[in-house]
Amino acid sequence: MCSLNGFFGTNLQNKNRRFRENGFTLVELVIVIVLLGLLAVAALPRFLDITDQAQTATVEGVAGGFATGAALVRAQWIADGNSFGTAGTVVIVDGGQILTNENGWPAQTSAGDASYNSQTAADCLEVWNFVMQNPPRATIGTIAKNDSYLVSAMSSSPNSCVFTLIVNGKEDSMDRNFVYNLATGQVEVNLP
């Protein structure tokens, strides 16, 4: 029995000695920490830039979804046998109705405005909520906490809607937006 205790005791001492010999010294640990710090400093600017890229991609993706929704309304307008030049035609898509301009592009959901070529911000918001499936929250007035887009009518071209990204509760300082041209149905993304 004594020889077994001596054997196990010697074995444990050898293992402890090897562990101590193979461990990191304080200098080695400091060098590793410094290297990790340098890598973090080099990578941090790239991670900060990703936020801007993500916000830009968001505008592009939402604009693509909006363009698709508007094109689906127009496709239904054509499939219903409507002819060009007739404004105010009702198109029914998924049980909801929207009024179109003379070219078949979605203009508004309420018949309050007899002109289907001159958009107001309220008309633009109606189109936004109709053509987008589960749209990001948008506003035409005061920006609330959960709003994602500010909707306005383009003053230089009354037949266009502007959808501007909201960042940190304010209109995007980089002016990332997209414009829906009611006359042509074109959706143009504007990025810095």
C-alpha positions as CSV (number, residue, x, y, z in Angstrom):
1,M,0.0,0.0,0.0
2,C,2.8,2.3,0.8
3,S,4.3,1.9,-2.6
4,L,1.0,2.9,-4.2
5,N,0.6,6.0,-2.2
6,G,4.2,7.0,-3.0
7,F,3.5,6.2,-6.7
8,F,0.3,8.4,-6.8
9,G,1.9,11.2,-4.8
10,T,4.9,11.3,-7.1
11,N,2.7,11.2,-10.1
12,L,0.6,14.2,-8.9
13,Q,3.8,16.2,-8.1
14,N,5.0,15.6,-11.6
15,K,1.7,16.7,-13.1
16,N,1.7,19.9,-11.0
17,R,5.3,20.6,-12.0
18,R,4.5,20.2,-15.7
19,F,1.4,22.4,-15.4
20,R,3.5,25.1,-13.8
21,E,6.1,24.8,-16.5
22,N,3.6,25.0,-19.3
23,G,1.6,28.0,-18.0
24,F,1.7,31.6,-19.2
25,T,4.0,34.1,-17.6
26,L,2.7,37.5,-16.7
27,V,4.7,39.1,-19.6
28,E,3.1,36.7,-22.0
29,L,-0.4,37.5,-20.7
30,V,0.3,41.3,-21.0
31,I,1.5,40.9,-24.6
32,V,-1.7,38.9,-25.5
33,I,-3.9,41.6,-23.9
34,V,-2.0,44.4,-25.7
35,L,-2.4,42.6,-29.1
36,L,-6.1,42.0,-28.5
37,G,-6.5,45.7,-27.7
38,L,-4.7,46.7,-30.9
39,L,-7.0,44.5,-32.9
40,A,-10.0,45.9,-31.2
41,V,-8.9,49.5,-32.0
42,A,-8.3,48.6,-35.6
43,A,-11.7,46.8,-36.0
44,L,-13.9,49.4,-34.1
45,P,-14.2,51.9,-36.9
46,R,-15.4,49.2,-39.2
47,F,-18.2,48.2,-36.8
48,L,-19.2,51.9,-36.4
49,D,-19.5,52.2,-40.2
50,I,-21.9,49.2,-40.3
51,T,-24.7,51.2,-38.7
52,D,-24.7,53.6,-41.6
53,Q,-24.6,50.8,-44.1
54,A,-27.5,49.1,-42.3
55,Q,-29.6,52.2,-42.4
56,T,-28.8,52.7,-46.1
57,A,-29.8,49.0,-46.8
58,T,-33.0,49.6,-44.8
59,V,-34.0,52.5,-47.1
60,E,-33.2,50.5,-50.2
61,G,-35.1,47.4,-49.0
62,V,-38.2,49.4,-48.0
63,A,-38.1,51.3,-51.3
64,G,-38.0,48.0,-53.1
65,G,-41.0,46.7,-51.2
66,F,-42.9,49.9,-51.9
67,A,-42.1,49.7,-55.6
68,T,-43.3,46.1,-55.7
69,G,-46.5,47.0,-53.9
70,A,-47.2,49.9,-56.3
71,A,-46.5,47.7,-59.3
72,L,-48.9,45.0,-58.0
73,V,-51.7,47.6,-57.8
74,R,-51.0,48.7,-61.3
75,A,-50.9,45.1,-62.5
76,Q,-54.3,44.6,-61.0
77,W,-55.5,47.8,-62.6
78,I,-54.4,46.5,-66.0
79,A,-55.8,43.0,-65.3
80,D,-59.2,44.6,-64.5
81,G,-59.3,46.0,-68.1
82,N,-58.9,49.7,-67.2
83,S,-57.8,52.1,-69.8
84,F,-55.2,54.9,-69.6
85,G,-56.6,58.4,-69.0
86,T,-59.3,57.4,-66.4
87,A,-58.4,58.8,-63.0
88,G,-60.0,57.7,-59.8
89,T,-60.5,54.1,-60.7
90,V,-61.0,51.8,-57.7
91,V,-58.6,48.8,-57.6
92,I,-59.3,46.0,-55.1
93,V,-56.2,44.2,-53.8
94,D,-56.5,41.6,-51.0
95,G,-59.9,42.9,-50.1
96,G,-58.8,46.6,-49.7
97,Q,-59.4,49.3,-52.2
98,I,-57.2,52.1,-53.5
99,L,-57.9,54.8,-56.1
100,T,-55.5,55.2,-59.0
101,N,-54.4,58.0,-61.2
102,E,-55.0,58.0,-65.0
103,N,-51.9,55.8,-65.5
104,G,-53.0,53.1,-63.0
105,W,-50.6,54.0,-60.2
106,P,-51.9,54.0,-56.6
107,A,-52.9,57.6,-55.6
108,Q,-55.0,57.4,-52.4
109,T,-57.4,55.3,-50.5
110,S,-60.1,57.9,-49.7
111,A,-62.0,59.8,-52.3
112,G,-61.7,63.1,-50.5
113,D,-59.3,64.6,-53.1
114,A,-60.7,64.8,-56.7
115,S,-57.3,65.2,-58.2
116,Y,-55.4,62.0,-58.3
117,N,-52.2,63.6,-59.7
118,S,-51.4,66.1,-57.0
119,Q,-50.4,64.3,-53.8
120,T,-50.7,65.7,-50.3
121,A,-48.7,64.2,-47.4
122,A,-51.9,62.5,-46.2
123,D,-52.4,60.9,-49.6
124,C,-48.8,59.7,-49.6
125,L,-49.3,58.1,-46.2
126,E,-52.5,56.3,-47.4
127,V,-50.6,54.9,-50.3
128,W,-47.7,53.8,-48.0
129,N,-50.1,52.0,-45.7
130,F,-51.9,50.3,-48.5
131,V,-49.1,49.1,-50.8
132,M,-46.8,47.9,-48.1
133,Q,-47.6,44.7,-46.2
134,N,-46.9,45.4,-42.5
135,P,-45.2,48.7,-43.3
136,P,-42.7,50.4,-41.0
137,R,-44.5,53.0,-38.9
138,A,-44.6,56.4,-40.7
139,T,-45.9,59.8,-39.9
140,I,-46.7,63.1,-41.6
141,G,-46.4,65.3,-38.6
142,T,-44.7,65.1,-35.3
143,I,-42.2,62.2,-35.0
144,A,-43.2,59.7,-32.3
145,K,-40.8,57.2,-30.6
146,N,-41.6,54.2,-32.9
147,D,-41.8,56.1,-36.2
148,S,-39.4,54.9,-38.9
149,Y,-40.3,57.2,-41.8
150,L,-41.4,60.8,-42.3
151,V,-43.8,61.1,-45.2
152,S,-44.2,64.3,-47.2
153,A,-45.3,65.5,-50.7
154,M,-42.6,66.9,-52.9
155,S,-43.1,70.6,-53.1
156,S,-41.3,71.0,-56.5
157,S,-43.2,68.2,-58.1
158,P,-46.7,67.9,-56.6
159,N,-47.1,64.4,-58.1
160,S,-44.5,62.8,-55.9
161,C,-44.2,61.4,-52.3
162,V,-41.0,61.5,-50.3
163,F,-40.4,58.9,-47.6
164,T,-37.4,59.9,-45.4
165,L,-35.7,57.7,-42.9
166,I,-36.0,58.6,-39.2
167,V,-32.9,58.1,-37.1
168,N,-32.8,58.5,-33.3
169,G,-36.2,60.3,-33.3
170,K,-35.2,62.9,-36.0
171,E,-35.3,63.2,-39.7
172,D,-32.1,61.5,-41.1
173,S,-29.3,64.0,-41.2
174,M,-27.9,62.2,-44.2
175,D,-31.2,62.7,-46.0
176,R,-31.6,59.0,-46.9
177,N,-35.0,58.7,-48.6
178,F,-36.9,57.5,-51.6
179,V,-39.3,59.3,-53.9
180,Y,-42.5,57.8,-55.4
181,N,-43.4,59.5,-58.7
182,L,-47.1,59.2,-59.1
183,A,-47.1,60.0,-62.8
184,T,-44.6,57.2,-63.7
185,G,-44.8,54.9,-60.8
186,Q,-41.0,55.2,-60.5
187,V,-39.4,54.8,-57.1
188,E,-36.1,56.5,-56.8
189,V,-33.7,56.0,-53.9
190,N,-31.7,59.0,-52.7
191,L,-28.6,58.2,-50.7
192,P,-25.6,60.3,-49.6
